[in-house]
Amino acid sequence: MTMSVPERKSGSEGKEEESEDESEILEESPCGRWQKRKEQVSQGNVPGVESASLAMDTEEGVEVVWNEVLFSDKKVFKAQEEKIKEMFENLMQVEHPNIVKFHKYWLDMKESQARVIFITEYMSSGSLKQFLKKTKKNHKSMNVKAWKRWCTQILSALNYLHSCDPPIIHGNLTCDTIFIQHNGLIKIGSVFPDASIHGKGRQHRDEQRNQHFFAPEYGACEDDYAMDIFSFGICALEMAVLEIQANGDTAVSKEAIVHAGQSLEDPLMREFTQSCLRHEAKLRPTAHDLLFHRVLFEVHSLKLLAAHCLINNQYLLPENCVEEKTKSFDPSAVMAEIKHEDRQGVQLKYSHVSPLELDKFLEDVKNGIYPLMNFASSRPHPVPRALSLSQEQVETVKTPTPEPQETETRKVVQMHCNLESNEEGTKTHVSHIVLQLSLFLKMDDKLHRQLSCDILPTDTSKDLASELVHYAFITEEDSEKVAGFLEDAIGRHRVRALAAGSTH
């Protein structure tokens, strides 16, 4: 991670002062959750963003990035205000394991200028460009399997953005705006669909160093998915050759790009990158098409399909179920057997499976390292509009400006509940009993929520789930499964109550 830090002072006292100086809180969000610090960060330049500082999320206890877009002319800001709100509301709904998370935004109006402040996930492991430079420096070549895995993750993110309704064009995809984590997870950052609101997109893209990432038609027409595909093609080529040689410190030439492409030994990799870099935009494939290209496509293993099924239904399973299940198995027992008529069969025993390796594989699948792309739909996915703010709620007022209404973005991975009949209810017929619900939710960040409420005879499980969404306790996507879980639990409780009543 490239960071601009204050000049170091000599001695331990200087280091201590420097650390205290960097962690100084400069500003807080209106709700107090986000605290801006002095330390500047660089996560791939976002068009129009004047500054990006390290900040603390006091609720989750993690570091995030505090980004600021400044408008010195308030008239310009007022003219673009509705467009800005719509754009950031769309970004708030982007949810994908291979895209840097966009947490929150708010508007800040002062007498001299206006600001848009938005909070994004902090990627501490560094950019893909930095990783490729280190790999080349150590005289190592790129592993083909890693290249395929990275391409699949980037295309998975682009396919998601392009299939939103309306489509989101990244418009700033370079090896500097792609980040790699220590576990091999790739995330693309700096999603900023419409830099025209600030007029600084062109300035960033015309930088000599990154000019070769942008399609030939840039500036001549509106941005569309083909521009992102061209940028991805350059990224895929750089990942394969580690670096496309530039002419000194100037821009990378077309000849250098052609030479890098021809240097690829695998003909499928050559054809794959060349298809992305076609001069005519309409001839370039879509992200969805590229995921099915012969160089990337493979039949998913039963192990991967089973892992995705387990992750998608994790809320139905008890905690540490994999560990508990593997403990109960006899290591010498046969798990599966392949029989052959003409030769000896193959036996697969439980001892062949390492619980630690299985846990790591499941964690990688959950984090998005192995997406299930063979089943990707080509139909557009609408950007969720639920819980978006009304026009009255988002009216800008003088500082401090209220933040948009909180919405939950974390997924529920596990839940259980406890139901009890209160004393008043036991005096009446069982169908009129007022139930006391205690609901325990485990979120995907491993934090827990414990909620309690009374359930009236007129309440339905769907009503309860909708209320949880309304008060930002769960996401809209989890509403259906929470409603099903509650309906099943309430039904079982009432059956037991009826059975107990009949015995008395």
C-alpha positions, 0 to 999 in steps of 0.5 A: 500500500502506497501511503504518504506519511509525515517526515520521520523523526529520529529516535523512539520518541520521534516514532511515538510522536509520528504515530500519535500524529497520524492517528489524530482524529481530524473529523467525525461523521454526523453519526459519530461512527466514522472517524477521519485520521490524518494519515493519507492512503492511496488505493488507486486514484478515483476520478474527482476524489481530492483526498483519501484518508485512513479512518476508523469504523468505531462500530466494527473496529476496523480501518476504512477509507474516508474519501472526499469530493470537493465542489468549490462552486456551489452552483455546479454542485446544486445543478448536479445534486440529484445526479450525485445522490442517484449515483451514490445510492446505486453504489450503496447497493453494490454487493459482490465479494470481488468489489471493494465495499462501499459503506456510506456517503453523506453531503456536507454543505458549507458557505465556501464549498460543498463536499461529498464524503464516502466511506469505502473498504480499506485494502491493506495488502496492496495493489495488483501492480505492486504484486506484479512488480515484486514477482518480476523483481524476484525473477519469477514467472506468473503461475497459469492457475493463479492467472486464470483464478484472478481473471475469473474473479475480475470478470465475475465482478465486471459481469455483476456491474454490467448486468445491474439495471441500470448497468454500472460501468467501472471506467477506471480499471487498471492494475493500480485499481485491482487489489489482491489480499494475502489469501489470493482474493481479488477485489476491484476498487474505485468504482465511480460510474460517472466522473463527469459530475466533477469534470476530472475523469479525463484528467486522470485517464490522460495520465501517461502511465495508465493511458494504455488501459483506456479504449481507443474510443474513449472520449468519442462516445458514452462509456459502455461495457466494451471500454471496461473489457478493453481495460480488462484485456490490458490487465490480463496481459500485464498479469501474464507477462508481469509488465508491459514495457514502456518507452522510458517514463512515457506511455506504453505504445501500441507496439509494446502491447502487440509484442507482449501479446505475441510473447504469450506461449499459450495460444488460448491465452493469446486469443483471449487477450486479443479478443478483449483488445479489438479496435472496434468496441462492438467486436469485443466480447462481454464479461459473461462471454469471457467467463465461458472462454476455453482458457477459463471455462472448466466443469466445476468439481462436485467438491466446489458445488457442494461447498457453495451449497453448504455456504448458501444454506449455512444458516440452517446448520449448527456452528462448527458443523464441519469440525463436529461431523469430521470428528465423528467419522471413523478415519478408516471408513470408506466414504466412496468407492469407484468400481471397475470391471476390468481392474481394481477399484478405488476407495476414498476414505475419510482419512484422505480428507483433512478437516483443516484443508476443508475448512480453508477451502470453505472459507475461500469459497465464502470469500469469493475466491472460487465463484460459480460462474458456469451457472451465471445468468446473462439476464440483468440483475436490477440494483436493489431499490429497497430502503432507499431514501425519500426525497424529503429525507435526502434534502441537504441541510447545513453542516452537520448533514444527517446521513442517509438511513442506515441499512444492514449489508451483512449477511446472516450466516446462522440463526436460532431462536427461543420461544416462550409463552408469557404468563398472561397468554397461558390463561387463554386458549393456545391460539391466543397466546402471546409469545416472547421471541428471542432471536440470535443472529450470527452475521458474516463478519462473525458478530452476533445480534440478539433481538427480542420481541412479543409476537401477537396472534395477528403477527405473521413471520413475513411481518416480523422479517419485514420489520427486521429489514425496516429497522436495518437488523437484516438485509432485504435478501435475507428477509425470505429465509428469516421469515421461513425460519421463524414460521417453522419455529413458531409452528413447531412451538404451537404444535408442542403447546397443543400437545402439552395442553392435551396431555393436561 
